[in-house]
Amino acid sequence: MAKRKILIILSNRLYPTQKAKWLELDSDEKGNIHKQQPLRSQPREARYDEVWENDEGKTDFASCFRFKRKYGHKLQKRARAGSTKM
């Protein structure tokens, strides 16, 4: 089974000065979450397959029910030239 690394950003759009929280998830191709790990700070290199954000000011992953996918985020891996997924 192929594993995916997903970055979750928990931020607050109403109070932008509030510090964002960063979570790293390991999941399979069906979307089942196998491991959840909080990060101390924003990651520095682009190593994630997907980046999702919740900007409603929630403090933990379990209380969130709405996420927005961030396409082309700076922490998302870039697609390889010539590779196609079907």
C-alpha positions in Angstrom: 0.0 0.0 0.0 1.2 3.5 -0.8 1.4 5.9 2.1 0.8 9.6 1.9 2.1 12.3 4.2 -0.4 15.1 4.8 0.2 18.4 6.5 -2.7 20.0 8.4 -2.6 23.7 9.3 -4.9 24.9 12.1 -5.1 28.7 11.9 -7.5 31.5 12.7 -8.7 33.8 10.0 -10.5 36.1 12.4 -7.4 36.7 14.6 -4.3 36.3 12.3 -2.0 37.1 15.2 -2.9 33.8 16.8 -0.1 31.2 16.3 -1.0 28.4 13.8 -0.7 24.8 14.8 0.9 22.2 12.4 0.0 18.5 12.3 1.6 15.7 10.2 -0.6 12.8 9.2 0.3 9.4 7.7 -2.5 7.9 5.7 -3.1 5.2 3.0 -4.5 5.9 -0.5 -8.0 5.4 0.8 -7.6 8.3 3.3 -7.5 6.2 6.5 -5.3 7.9 9.0 -2.6 5.7 10.6 -0.6 8.2 12.6 -1.0 11.8 13.8 1.9 13.8 15.1 1.9 17.5 16.2 4.8 19.6 14.9 6.6 22.1 17.1 6.9 24.7 14.3 6.3 25.2 10.5 8.3 22.6 8.5 11.1 23.9 6.4 11.2 21.5 3.4 8.5 20.5 0.9 7.9 16.8 1.8 4.2 16.5 1.9 1.9 14.9 -0.7 -1.1 17.1 0.4 -1.6 20.3 2.4 -5.0 21.0 4.1 -6.0 24.0 6.3 -8.7 24.7 8.8 -8.9 28.5 9.4 -11.8 28.5 11.9 -9.6 28.9 15.0 -9.9 25.3 16.2 -7.2 24.0 18.5 -7.2 20.3 17.7 -7.7 18.0 14.7 -10.7 16.1 16.3 -12.8 19.2 16.7 -12.5 20.2 13.0 -15.0 19.1 10.4 -14.2 21.4 7.5 -10.8 21.6 5.7 -9.7 23.4 2.6 -7.1 21.8 0.3 -4.1 24.1 -0.5 -3.0 23.3 -4.0 0.5 24.4 -5.0 1.5 25.2 -1.3 5.2 25.8 -0.7 5.4 22.7 1.6 3.8 20.4 -0.9 6.0 18.1 -3.1 6.2 19.2 -6.7 4.9 16.8 -9.4 7.6 15.1 -11.3 7.9 16.0 -15.0 6.5 13.3 -17.2 4.7 11.4 -14.5 0.9 11.0 -14.7 -1.5 9.4 -12.3 -4.5 7.4 -13.5 
